[in-house]
């Protein structure tokens, strides 16, 4: 339930059709990845195995940054809340 709650909220936020979602995709993508890494290092064997399998599928779609539309990165960088952070990066 720990991960599924996050996954549910990310899915709802990114599948919106009445509002713009391009500026939040990167943050949600990173939150899912960090949660998968955290859960894969968990002491719970069942949870760790599930997270490892999910991480393989996640990496299949998101590991190669060249496959992600470059304009999504531009939308994130133009978001005023994070502009200076990404400018330093």
C-alpha positions in Angstrom: 0.0 0.0 0.0 2.9 2.3 0.6 4.0 2.4 -3.0 0.6 1.9 -4.5 -0.7 5.1 -2.9 2.1 7.1 -4.4 1.6 5.4 -7.8 -2.1 6.2 -7.6 -1.6 9.9 -6.9 1.1 10.2 -9.6 -1.1 8.5 -12.1 -4.0 10.8 -11.3 -1.9 13.9 -11.6 -0.2 13.0 -14.8 -3.3 11.7 -16.6 -5.2 15.0 -16.2 -6.9 16.2 -19.4 -8.3 19.5 -18.1 -5.0 20.9 -16.8 -1.4 21.1 -17.9 0.8 18.3 -16.6 4.0 18.8 -18.5 5.6 20.9 -15.7 5.2 18.3 -13.0 6.1 15.1 -14.9 9.8 15.2 -14.0 9.1 15.7 -10.3 6.6 12.8 -10.3 9.0 10.6 -12.3 11.8 11.2 -9.8 9.5 10.6 -6.8 8.4 7.2 -8.2 12.0 6.3 -8.9 13.3 7.2 -5.5 10.4 5.3 -3.8 11.2 2.2 -5.9 14.9 2.4 -4.9 13.9 3.0 -1.2 11.5 0.0 -1.2 14.0 -2.3 -3.0 16.4 -1.7 -0.1 13.7 -2.5 2.4 14.1 -5.2 4.9 10.8 -6.7 3.8 11.6 -9.5 1.3 8.2 -9.5 -0.4 8.2 -5.7 -0.8 11.8 -5.6 -1.9 11.2 -8.2 -4.6 8.1 -6.4 -5.8 10.0 -3.1 -6.0 12.8 -4.8 -7.9 10.4 -6.1 -10.5 8.7 -2.7 -10.8 12.1 -1.0 -11.1 12.9 -3.2 -14.1 9.7 -2.1 -15.9 10.3 1.5 -14.9 13.8 1.4 -16.3 12.5 -0.1 -19.5 10.5 3.1 -20.2 12.4 5.9 -18.4 16.1 4.8 -18.2 17.1 6.1 -21.6 16.8 9.9 -21.4 17.1 10.2 -25.1 13.7 8.7 -25.6 11.9 11.4 -23.5 10.5 14.4 -25.4 12.9 17.3 -24.9 10.0 19.8 -24.7 9.0 18.2 -21.4 12.3 19.2 -19.9 11.9 22.7 -21.2 8.5 22.9 -19.5 10.0 21.9 -16.2 12.8 24.4 -16.5 10.4 27.2 -17.3 8.3 26.5 -14.2 9.1 29.5 -11.9 9.1 27.4 -8.8 12.1 25.4 -9.8 13.9 27.6 -12.4 16.9 28.6 -10.2 17.4 25.0 -8.9 17.6 23.6 -12.4 19.7 26.5 -13.7 22.4 25.6 -11.1 22.1 22.0 -12.2 
